[in-house]
Amino acid sequence: MITNYGEKKPGKSRFVIIAPHASGDDLKTGLLAKKIAEQVEGFFVINKNFIKPKNSNSKKHPEKIEDFNKLRWSRYNNKYIWKKKKPEMRDFFSDIDNFCNQAKKYSKEKKAVAIYIHGVKTTKIAIDLGAGLKRHNLGNKLFGTKKHKTKANNSGTITLQIGKIKKIKKYLEENLNQEVTIGEFYSGWSKSSAIQFHKQEGRSDYALQFEINHLLRGSKKERIKIINLISQTLIKYL
């Protein structure tokens, strides 16, 4: 279904697959989101019309500038503020909200599973997983903002159980034969991060972001491989 921000489609499972930067910032993530949603019979919501401020086309199309992964959180009001965001972005998250409410009906735990598909510019790792967690001083333990010593002004919560995300990391590494990290590039632990939307304002979904390197998104062969692997991972562990 065509929308003012891009495209959406309902599903019939607990999964809602989301691509906030599919308009040219994170290449091929819209395609990945649609194919993963197809395999897991999930819903999808894809931004195909708006770009981040640093996009090379931002000067030519200033009317299209909006980072759909960066919300505006008011500490004073304890809620998201939408007035300074494009109305299309509000519609994007309204559709996510609505789809998650429908998706949780398919879950034994009565929780929707929101999966954000992104691209990360590195070849050092295959995928960086984001769930409001980071390591500290290169140790193996993961901490959310409540316990991490360098949280600064971030105050988001953990969006997926640590045990589950560790199992997902291990499974991906075994199948990719490459390193998979957790929160090393993008932790998603700020309330302005889209995955935190699923733990605020009365929501209690599971949420996880996949930051996929460009090599796994580059060729058709690699895309098929990563689509199949992520789909299998979601069904197996979430």
N, C-alpha and C positions, 0 to 999 in steps of 0.2 A: 504494500500500500504506500503510495507516494504521500509525503508530508511536506510541511513548509521548511523542515530542516533536512529532509532526506528521505528515509524509508523506514517502515516498520512492518512487522507481521506477527500475528498472534501464533501461539503454539499450543501444545498439549502435554507439557511436562513441567517439572519444577525449575527448569533453566531459562534465564533471560540473558541473552548474549548481546553485548553492547559494544559499539565502536564509536567513541567520541571524536576521533581524529581521522575519519576515513575520507575527508575531502581533499587530501593532498599532503597532510602532515605525516601520518603513519601509513605509508603506502601498502596497499593490498589488505589492510585490516578490515575494511568493509566486506570484501570478498570472503576473508577467513571467517568473519562473524556469521555471515549468511550460511556458509557451508557447514560450520560447526553446529549452528542452530538446526539445520536440516537433519544432521546425523543424530542429534539428541532430542529431536522433535520439540525444540524450544522456541521461545519467542525471540524476536530480535528487534533492536532499535539502533539505527545507524545515522550518524550525522554526515551528510554528503555535501552540504552547502556552505559550511562556515569553517574558517581557518584560524590558526593561532596567530598572534601578533607578529611572530618572527618568521612566518611563512614568506617565501620569496615573492608571492603574489599579493602580499598585504597592501603594498603601496598602490597597486592598480585597482584593488577592490577593498577599500577601507570599510565599505558597508557590510562586508562579509567577515569582518574580524570578530571572533568570539571563541575563547577557549572553552569547549564544552566539558572539559574535565576539571575545570577550576570554578568552584562555586564561591559564593560570598556569604560567609558565616558571621552573624552578629553575636558577639559575646554578651552584649548588653541585653538584647532581646531573646537570646538563646534560640535562634532559629535562622533559617536561610533567608537572605534578602534578595529579591528578584528584580527590584526596580531598576538597577543599573546594569542588568543583563538583557540581552536580546530576548524579545518575547518568544522567539523560536526555541531558545534554550529552555525556557520555562516549559514550553510544550513538550520538549524532549524528555525532561524529567517527570513531567506529568504522565507521559506515556509509560515511562519506566515504572513509576509508582503504580499505575493501573495494571500493567502486565505482571508485576511482582505480586500484587494482590490476587491475581488470577492464578499465577504459577504455584503459589503456596498450597493451593487446593490439591495439587498433584503430589505433594510431599507428605511422607509419613510423619515428618517432624513439624509439618505445617509451616515450613520456612521456604521462601523462594531462594534460589541460588543465582545471584547476579554475577556474570562473568564479563569483565572488561578486557577487550583485546586492543593492545597497543603495540607500537614498534619502538625498539631501543637502538640507538646508534652505537653499537659496539660489536666486536667479534670475539671478545674475551670470554663471553659466556653465551649460552644458547638462549636462555630465558631468565628473566628476573621476575619473581613472584611478589606481588604486593598485597598485604593484608593488615596493614597498620603495625608492622613489626620490623625491628632492626636488631642486628647483633651489636655487641659493645666490645670495643678493643679487640676485634678479630676473634673473639671467643665463639663457641658453638651455641651458646644459649641465646634465645630470642626474647626480646622485651618489647612491650608496648609502651606508650607514652607514660603510663602510670609508674613504671619502674626504670625506664631508660634514663641514664644520667645526662644525656645530651638532647633531651626532647625539646629544649628551648621553649618556644611559644606554642608548639603543637600540642593538641589536646584530644585528638581522635582516639577511638577505641580499636581493639583488635576485631577484625571483621570475619575471621574464620579461626576455628580452634587450632592451636599450635600443633597438636598431634596430627591433624588432617593435612595441614600444609607441609609438614615434614614428610609424610608419606607421599604426597604429590611430588615434592621435590625429588625424592629418591626414585620414584617410578619414572619420571621424566628423564633423569640422568641415566638410568639403566637402559632406556630405549634410545636415547640420543647419543650416548657415549660422549657427552659434553657436560660442562659444568652448568648447573642451574642454581641461581642464588635467590635469597629471600630478602627483599628490601634494600639491596645493595645500591641500586640505581634510583628506584622510586618506591618508597615504603607505603605511601598512601596514608600516612598517619596524621595528616592535617585535616581538620574538619572541612577545609575547602576542597579536599580531594573527593572525586565522585564516589569512590567506594564507601566513604563515610556517610554519604546520603542514606545508605541502607541501615545505619545504626542511629539515626537522629530523627527527631520529630515523630516519635512513636513507631518507627520502623524497626524491625528486628530480623532482617534477612541475613543470609550468608553472602559475602561478597569477596571476590578475588580478582586481581588484575594480572594478566599475562603480558609482560613486556618482551616481545619476540624480536630477536636480532634480524637484520636485513637479509642475511644469507638464507634463513629459513622461510623468508617471505619472497625471495627473489625469483626463483624458477618455479615452473608449474609442478615439477617433480617434488621439490622441497615443500611446496605449499600443500600438496596432497598428503605428504608424510606428516606434516605438523597438524593439519586438520584432523586426520585420523587419530593421531596420538592424543591431542587435547580432548577430542570427543570421548575416546576410550577412558582417559583419565577422569573426566567429569563423571561419567557413568559409574566407574569403579569406586571412586572415593567420595563423591558428593551426592 
